[in-house]
Amino acid sequence: MWWIFYRTGDDVRIRLLQLPDGAKHDNAGTEIWSTRQSVDVVARAVIRCFDEVATKYGESGYRGEWGEHFPRTELEALRSLWRTHRSAPAA
């Protein structure tokens, strides 16, 4: 499965593709789901999901489950950018 994200202005198009061979181009896959959402909705969903994972597993449990360090720095950077974005006046 491949998650493909395209951004146009304040919108994000998300496509979930099933690829027979991960090395092939996106167009070789079968789209099994897609949506268009605002940047705000996508950022909120990602932040909420990582917060739930951190609550459920803890940061050390995350490493045990996924073999990687919990992306705390990246999560907090996203949270900060999201707060800045949603508080910015509309153009």
C-alpha positions, 0 to 999 in steps of 0.5 A: 500500500502507498499513501500519496499526498498532493497539496494544492493551496489549502487542500490536500488530496490523499490517495491510497494505492495498492501496488503489485510491485512497490518499485512501480510508479503511482500510476501502476497501482489500483486506487482503493481510496481517495479523499480531498481535505483541508490542510487543517483537517489532515494536520489535526488527524495526524496530530490526534492519531500520534497523540493517541499512539503515544498515550496507548503505547508510550514512547518506549512502547512505540519503539518496541512496536514499530522499531523506531523512536517515537517522532516527538520532534516532528510531531511537535513541529507539526503541532506548532505549524498547525497552530500557526496556520489555523491562527493566521488570518484568511487571505 
